[in-house]
């Protein structure tokens, strides 16, 4: 559990956007990080204007967060339905 940041999603906000999150690929590794924590970390970077490597230590590590961000962005850019 991370600290509460102004950029964190509320449960209601998460419920609204959770259906837009692509499901995990079949046969892949089990997700070890909560998607809400990933989204909160992405919004932290966007709102604070910091670098990925400057994410606070109580959020998931920057490599994990950036990988999710990059993969979701690639899906969007290719026009695939999530």
N, C-alpha and C positions, 0 to 999 in steps of 0.2 A: 504494500500500500504506500503510495507516494503522498507527499504533502499536498495541501490544497492550494492550487494556483488559480489566479483569476481566469486563465485560459482554459481551465478544465471544463469538460462537458458535464451538464447535469444529467441525471438519469433520463429525464424526458427528452433532452436533446439527443442523447445516445440512442434512445429508442427510435427516434425519427430517422436517423441516418444509418442505423445498423443494417437495415435491409439493402442499403447501397453497397455494403462491403462485400467484395467477392468471397465466395466460400473457399475453404482450403482445397488444394488440388487432391484428387483421390490418390491414395497410396503414398502420400507424403508423410513426413514426420509429424507427430502430434505437436500441436501448438503449445509452447511452454510459456508464452507471454499473453496476458490478457489483452484483447483487442482494444478495450477501453483505455488501457495504459498506453498503448501505441498511439491511439488517436490523441490522447492528452499530450503526449510528447510532441507529436507533429504540430498541434495547435500552440504549444509552448514556443517552439521554434518560430512559427509564423507570427505570433503576437509579440514576442520579445525581440525578434530580429537577430537572434543569436545564431552562431554556427552550430551545425549538428554536433560537433565534438564538445560543445559547451553545454550540453544538456546536464541538468543537475543529476547527481548520483542516485537519487531516489526514483528516477524514471528509468525505463529500460535502457540498455546501453545504446549508444548512438548508432552503431552499425546495424543493429536489429531494426531500430526505428526507421533509419534511412532506407534499408532494404524493402520494408513494407511500403514506404512512400514511393520509392522508385518502381516497384512492381505494380502498384495500383495506378501510377501515372502511365506506365507502359500500356496497361490494359485500356485505359481511357484513350490514349493516343492512337491505339490500333483500332478503336471503335468497337471493341468487343463488349457485349452486354455483360454486366456483372451480376 
